[in-house]
């Protein structure tokens, strides 16, 4: 059977088709709008994240610049310190060299004095040599090759001997000594050393007398028994047995 489509029916069909097409368009528009919103959200999130990263990078940059300035300042300080240390090291090295030169000069001077003291030992009287003998024993056998003896160990010996010599050379000394006469007779005499340069002697009987003086071979005695009473008078004044001050002539030698 053939159905006839009335105008009303045709109109409804057209309207239904139009509505269906309109619904598709609305759905498509809705999807595009959703996509646009999502895209804007993504862009906004990326932009916000970038702002955060940008601030973080800026802060990191400023921190690194500060650290770089600090490192440069430290390097500059180290360079200055190194330069100052080099200058100080050079000054200390120069001072050490000067000290070494001064020490070498002192060592040489002490060695020369030790040699001179040993050469002068025969010129010293026995009473004086007894005083300085401990110091002499501590001196090196070879002053120019002292071995392990330091300058600090050697210098006090030299200073002690010289100081004692200056002291004893400025005052008289009264001692008793034994002498051997030409015939082998032993005789005891009183001896008055006038410093370390000359001495007068006389026996107890005031019969044997004279004076003596130092030489490179020891002390040389000059017998002048005729001066015995004058020499005894000199000793009496020194020992305060005679309190009267008087002029006494005694023999002497100038060397």
C-alpha positions in Angstrom: 0.0 0.0 0.0 1.3 3.4 -0.9 1.1 5.9 1.9 0.7 9.5 1.0 2.9 12.0 2.8 0.8 14.9 3.8 2.2 18.4 4.1 2.1 18.2 7.8 4.1 15.1 7.9 6.7 16.5 5.6 7.0 19.6 7.7 7.5 17.4 10.8 10.2 15.4 9.1 12.0 18.6 8.0 11.7 20.0 11.5 13.0 16.8 13.1 16.0 16.7 10.7 16.8 20.3 11.5 16.6 19.7 15.2 18.9 16.6 14.9 21.4 18.6 12.9 21.2 21.4 15.4 21.9 19.0 18.3 25.1 17.8 16.5 26.3 21.3 16.0 25.7 22.1 19.7 27.6 19.0 20.8 30.4 19.9 18.5 30.4 23.4 19.8 30.3 22.1 23.4 33.3 19.8 22.7 35.3 22.7 21.1 34.5 24.9 24.0 35.6 22.2 26.4 38.9 21.8 24.5 39.4 25.6 24.5 38.8 25.7 28.3 41.3 22.9 28.9 43.8 24.5 26.6 43.5 27.8 28.5 43.9 26.0 31.8 47.0 24.3 30.5 48.4 27.6 29.3 47.6 29.2 32.6 49.2 26.4 34.6 52.3 26.5 32.4 52.5 30.3 32.7 52.2 30.0 36.5 54.8 27.2 36.6 57.1 29.4 34.5 56.7 32.3 36.9 57.7 30.1 39.8 60.7 28.7 37.8 61.6 32.3 36.7 61.7 33.5 40.3 63.6 30.4 41.4 66.1 31.0 38.6 66.4 34.7 39.4 67.1 33.9 43.1 69.6 31.2 42.1 71.4 33.6 39.8 71.6 36.2 42.6 72.9 33.6 45.0 75.5 32.4 42.6 76.6 36.0 41.9 77.0 36.6 45.6 79.0 33.4 46.0 81.1 34.4 43.0 81.8 37.8 44.6 82.7 36.0 47.9 85.0 33.6 46.0 86.7 36.4 44.2 87.2 38.3 47.4 88.6 35.2 49.0 90.9 34.7 46.1 92.0 38.3 46.3 92.6 37.9 50.0 94.6 34.7 49.5 96.6 36.4 46.8 97.4 39.3 49.2 98.1 36.9 52.0 100.4 34.8 49.7 102.2 38.0 48.6 102.6 39.1 52.3 103.7 35.6 53.2 106.3 35.7 50.4 107.5 39.0 51.6 107.7 37.8 55.2 109.4 34.6 54.1 112.0 36.6 52.1 112.6 38.9 55.2 113.0 35.9 57.5 115.3 34.2 55.0 117.4 37.4 54.9 117.4 37.6 58.7 118.5 33.9 58.9 121.3 34.5 56.5 122.5 37.5 58.5 122.2 35.5 61.7 124.2 32.6 60.1 126.9 35.1 59.0 126.9 36.6 62.5 127.1 33.2 64.1 130.0 32.2 61.8 131.8 35.4 62.8 131.2 34.6 66.5 132.4 31.1 66.0 135.6 32.3 64.3 136.2 34.9 67.0 135.7 32.4 69.8 138.0 29.9 68.0 140.7 32.6 67.7 140.3 33.5 71.4 140.6 29.8 72.4 143.8 29.6 70.4 145.2 32.7 72.1 144.3 31.5 75.5 146.0 28.2 75.0 149.1 30.0 73.7 149.1 32.3 76.8 148.7 29.5 79.3 152.5 29.3 80.0 152.4 33.1 80.8 149.8 32.6 83.5 151.0 32.1 87.1 150.1 28.8 88.8 147.5 30.3 91.2 145.7 31.7 88.2 145.9 28.6 86.1 144.3 26.6 89.0 141.3 28.9 88.9 140.7 28.7 85.2 141.8 25.0 84.7 138.1 23.7 84.7 137.2 26.2 82.0 140.3 25.3 80.0 139.5 21.6 80.2 136.1 22.2 78.6 137.6 24.0 75.6 137.9 21.9 72.4 141.3 20.4 71.5 141.0 21.9 68.0 139.1 25.2 68.2 138.5 25.3 64.5 137.0 21.8 64.5 135.1 21.7 67.8 133.0 18.6 66.9 129.6 18.6 68.7 130.5 21.5 71.0 128.1 24.4 70.3 129.0 28.1 70.4 126.7 28.3 73.5 128.9 25.8 75.3 132.2 27.3 74.3 131.6 31.0 74.7 131.0 30.9 78.5 134.5 29.3 78.9 136.2 32.1 77.0 134.3 34.8 78.7 134.9 33.2 82.1 138.7 33.1 81.5 138.9 36.6 80.2 136.8 38.0 83.1 139.0 36.2 85.6 142.1 37.4 84.0 140.9 41.0 84.0 140.0 40.7 87.7 143.2 39.1 88.8 145.3 41.4 86.7 144.0 44.4 88.5 145.0 43.4 92.1 147.9 41.9 94.0 148.0 38.2 95.1 150.1 36.8 97.9 151.0 33.0 97.7 153.6 30.5 98.9 155.6 28.6 96.3 158.4 26.1 96.3 161.5 26.7 94.3 164.4 24.5 93.4 167.9 26.2 93.6 170.7 25.4 91.2 172.2 22.9 93.7 168.9 21.1 94.0 167.9 22.5 97.3 164.1 23.0 97.8 163.2 26.4 99.3 159.8 27.9 100.1 159.3 31.5 99.3 156.6 34.1 99.7 155.5 35.5 96.4 153.6 38.7 95.8 152.1 38.8 92.3 151.4 42.4 91.1 148.6 41.5 88.8 149.6 38.9 86.2 152.6 40.8 84.8 155.3 40.7 87.5 155.9 39.0 90.9 158.3 39.5 93.8 159.6 36.6 96.0 161.7 36.3 99.1 162.4 33.4 101.5 161.6 33.3 105.2 165.1 34.2 106.1 165.1 37.3 103.8 168.3 35.9 102.2 167.0 34.7 98.8 164.9 37.1 96.8 164.2 38.5 93.3 161.4 39.0 90.8 160.0 37.1 87.9 157.9 37.8 84.8 156.0 35.8 82.2 157.4 34.6 78.9 156.3 32.1 76.2 158.2 29.4 78.0 156.8 30.2 81.4 157.9 32.5 84.2 161.5 33.7 84.2 163.0 34.4 87.6 165.7 37.1 88.2 167.6 36.6 91.4 168.4 39.8 93.2 168.9 38.8 96.8 170.2 42.3 97.7 166.7 43.5 97.3 165.3 41.0 99.8 164.6 43.5 102.6 162.9 45.9 100.2 160.7 43.1 98.9 159.9 41.9 102.4 158.9 45.5 103.3 156.6 45.6 100.3 155.0 42.3 101.5 154.6 43.6 105.0 152.7 46.6 103.8 150.4 44.4 101.7 149.8 42.1 104.7 149.2 45.1 106.9 152.1 44.2 109.2 153.4 47.7 108.5 150.6 50.3 108.6 152.9 53.2 107.7 152.7 54.2 104.0 156.2 54.6 102.5 157.9 54.6 99.2 159.8 51.3 98.6 162.1 50.7 95.7 162.0 47.3 94.2 163.4 45.9 90.9 161.2 45.7 87.9 161.4 44.9 84.2 159.5 46.6 81.3 158.6 44.3 78.4 
